[in-house]
Amino acid sequence: MSKIIALANQKGGVGKTTTCINLAASLATQKKVLIADMDPQGNATMASGISKFDLKKSIYDVIIDGTPASEVILHSETGGYDILPGNSDLTAAGVRLMNFFARENRLKNALEAIRDNYDFIFIDCPPALNLLTVNALCAADSVIVPMQCEYFAMEGLTDLMDTVRQIKDNLNPRLRIEGILRTMFDKRAKLASDVSDNLKENFKGSVYQTIIPRNVRLAESPSYGKPVYYYDKSSLGARAYLALAGEILRMQDDEESEQAEQ
């Protein structure tokens, strides 16, 4: 059964895109994976070895002009997954979407036509709670929240949880939190450990066991247009995302087993 997962956090610089491409690459060694790049910065596109400046069509054409997603999808040779690429054209999409009926479902309708072709579809959201993010949350089955273990991150997490709850109550009843992922973790910092403990206490069952450490190779790999798995497979960052992929697959197996028993 295919699953659509949005990676969302309105706070920038938390490792959202890094998680998107590296989790996708780790899962793509076993599964069929697609990334939908909904961030106008186009970082997921560039980090997948595809130039956001040379796109003939992008996800903008899909959600604004109704171009079938199948006509826009590209394959990332450096990541092993498919991608609906994005670029700065998406900056205007938020304004143009205001003119559409059922504007919050434009991405959902586009992905429904192709979701059966993939085991996982990851949506890289912009670092803002705007119409692009609302589209992503309406299209998704669940949300992964990457966050740093810092004081202000907790405040942002509360805001995001409220948004997810509102989307669930009013637009997408199936939406749920897939998991909270601790990123850029420095085990030497007492604050990081304190926030991590706070997360586990207040969001029991929602925090991934896997922790993504601060890692030079992980930071370097996007500049080479490839996920860290293909840049330095032996690095701490690569091993952490492989562990996360394994954790997600185990959780999915458990979910499917529970549904089969019902």
C-alpha positions, -999 to +999 in steps of 0.1 A: +000+000+000+014+034-010+019+061+015+022+099+010+042+117+036+048+154+040+079+167+056+069+199+073+082+225+097+076+262+093+110+269+109+137+269+083+171+252+087+159+222+106+170+195+081+137+191+063+150+189+027+181+170+039+157+144+055+135+143+024+163+134-001+183+112+022+153+092+035+140+089-001+174+076-013+177+051+016+142+037+009+148+037-029+173+009-025+143-013-017+111+006-027+098+027-055+100+063-043+089+098-055+097+132-041+074+162-048+094+194-043+069+220-031+095+244-018+102+275-041+139+272-032+141+240-052+167+226-029+154+190-030+156+193-068+192+206-069+203+181-042+189+153-065+213+163-093+187+182-113+191+218-122+161+239-111+171+265-136+168+243-167+134+227-160+110+226-190+081+219-166+079+218-129+054+209-101+041+245-107+027+233-140+010+204-122-008+223-095-015+255-115-020+244-151-032+209-145-004+192-164-004+155-155+023+147-130+034+118-152+046+143-178+067+163-153+083+135-133+121+131-137+144+104-125+173+113-101+202+093-113+222+103-082+194+095-058+177+064-073+142+079-069+118+099-091+111+136-085+085+162-093+109+191-095+103+225-081+118+260-085+111+297-079+080+295-101+062+282-070+066+316-054+037+328-075+017+297-070+004+308-036-012+338-051-026+321-082-041+293-061-064+318-045-083+319-078-091+282-079-121+264-065-110+236-040-075+252-042-062+231-012-067+199-032-047+207-063-017+186-053-038+158-038-057+153-071-024+153-091-008+127-068-038+105-066-034+098-104+001+083-098+003+072-062-002+035-071+031+037-090+050+043-058+055+028-024+064+061-009+058+097-020+076+124+001+065+160-002+091+186+007+072+216+021+083+252+022+094+266+055+061+284+060+024+277+067+011+289+034-012+275+006+016+253-007+020+237+027-018+233+030-018+216-003+009+192+009-010+184+041-042+178+023-025+154-001-006+135+026-015+106+047+009+116+074+036+141+084+072+138+094+084+167+115+122+172+114+133+195+142+164+206+161+165+201+198+166+238+206+143+260+228+125+278+200+119+246+180+095+235+207+074+266+202+073+261+165+064+224+170+033+235+189+022+258+161+027+230+135+007+205+156-022+230+158-021+234+120-021+196+114-050+193+138-070+220+119-062+204+086-073+170+100-106+184+114-116+205+084-099+192+052-081+158+055-095+135+082-068+108+075-039+131+083-017+121+113+017+126+126+040+099+112+068+109+135+090+136+150+126+134+139+155+149+160+180+164+135+214+181+137+218+165+171+249+173+192+250+149+220+276+171+238+251+199+243+230+197+275+202+217+260+198+192+231+195+163+255+170+183+277+148+191+247+151+155+234+139+142+268+111+168+268+100+156+233+099+120+244+079+128+275+053+151+258+050+132+225+051+096+236+051+072+207+056+099+181+094+105+184+116+083+162+142+063+180+167+073+152+185+105+158+202+124+129+236+137+141+255+168+130+277+154+102+300+171+078+294+146+050+257+151+054+261+189+050+285+185+020+265+161-001+239+185-015+266+206-031+275+175-052+239+169-062+235+136-045+222+122-012+248+112+014+241+075+008+258+079-026+283+105-014+297+087+016+278+056+025+300+049+055+294+083+071+274+088+103+248+107+084+243+080+058+240+053+085+215+074+105+192+078+075+195+041+067+184+034+103+155+058+099+144+040+067+145+007+085+125+021+114+098+034+090+096+001+072+092-018+104+065+006+115+046+001+082+049-036+085+034-034+120+005-012+108-003-036+079-002-066+102-027-048+126-050-039+097-049-075+085-059-088+119-089-065+121 
